Amino acid sequence: MRLLFEVVLPILLPALIYLGYLRVERRRAEARGDPATLPWWATTPWVALAAAGVLLAAVLLSVVVLRSGSPVGGVYVPAHMENGGLVPGHVESPRTGGAP
């Protein structure tokens, strides 16, 4: 699900918005009586839509990477056994005041 929202959807979103806009404009043209001369796929700017989708995905992934993760300067504690139970690996915040 995360892959869908972080990669696939941002890449397809510009094309979906454009196709929706194109559909609305076609219906307006039909209502006015203007004939459609070319099929919808012939006039679609595919390269621009693909570039916009890739750019949107890159921005979204950059935001996710920069907004997540452990605090800088923490100490990694590997997984270990404690009182007969497994404690998963984690990052502890650095101690303030005193030697490590």
C-alpha positions in Angstrom: 0.0 0.0 0.0 2.9 2.3 0.8 4.4 1.7 -2.7 1.0 2.6 -4.2 0.8 6.0 -2.4 4.4 7.0 -2.6 5.4 5.9 -6.1 2.6 4.7 -8.4 -0.1 7.4 -7.5 2.2 10.4 -7.9 3.4 9.1 -11.2 -0.1 8.6 -12.5 -1.8 11.6 -10.9 -0.8 14.2 -13.5 -2.1 11.9 -16.3 -5.3 11.3 -14.5 -5.9 15.0 -13.9 -5.1 15.7 -17.5 -7.4 13.0 -18.8 -10.2 14.3 -16.6 -9.7 17.8 -17.9 -9.7 16.5 -21.5 -12.9 14.7 -20.9 -14.6 17.8 -19.6 -13.4 19.8 -22.5 -14.6 17.2 -25.0 -18.0 17.3 -23.5 -18.1 21.1 -23.7 -17.0 21.0 -27.4 -19.8 18.5 -28.1 -22.3 20.7 -26.4 -21.2 23.6 -28.6 -21.3 21.5 -31.7 -17.6 21.6 -32.4 -16.4 18.3 -34.0 -13.4 16.6 -32.4 -10.7 16.3 -35.1 -8.1 14.0 -33.5 -8.4 11.1 -31.0 -7.7 12.0 -27.4 -4.4 10.0 -27.3 -2.9 11.8 -30.3 -3.1 15.2 -28.7 -2.0 14.2 -25.2 1.4 15.5 -24.1 2.7 12.2 -22.8 6.3 13.3 -22.2 5.2 16.3 -20.1 2.8 14.1 -18.1 5.4 11.5 -17.5 8.0 14.1 -16.4 5.4 15.7 -14.1 4.6 12.3 -12.5 8.3 11.4 -12.0 8.9 14.9 -10.5 5.9 14.5 -8.1 7.1 11.1 -7.0 10.6 12.4 -6.4 9.3 15.2 -4.3 7.1 12.9 -2.3 9.9 10.4 -1.7 12.2 13.2 -0.6 9.7 14.5 1.9 9.2 11.0 3.3 12.9 10.4 3.6 13.6 13.7 5.2 10.6 13.5 7.6 11.2 10.0 8.9 14.0 8.1 10.6 15.8 8.1 13.9 17.3 11.2 15.5 20.8 12.1 14.5 23.4 11.2 17.1 21.5 8.3 18.6 23.1 5.0 19.6 22.0 1.8 18.0 21.3 -1.0 20.4 21.1 -4.4 18.5 18.5 -7.0 19.3 19.3 -8.9 22.4 17.8 -11.2 25.1 16.7 -9.6 28.3 14.9 -11.5 31.1 14.2 -14.4 28.8 12.6 -12.3 26.1 13.9 -10.9 22.8 14.3 -7.1 22.8 14.3 -5.8 19.2 17.0 -3.5 17.9 16.4 0.2 18.4 18.0 3.6 18.5 18.4 5.3 21.8 18.6 9.1 22.1 22.1 10.3 23.1 22.6 10.9 26.8 22.9 14.4 28.0 25.6 15.3 30.5 28.0 12.5 31.3 30.2 9.9 29.6 28.5 7.3 27.5 
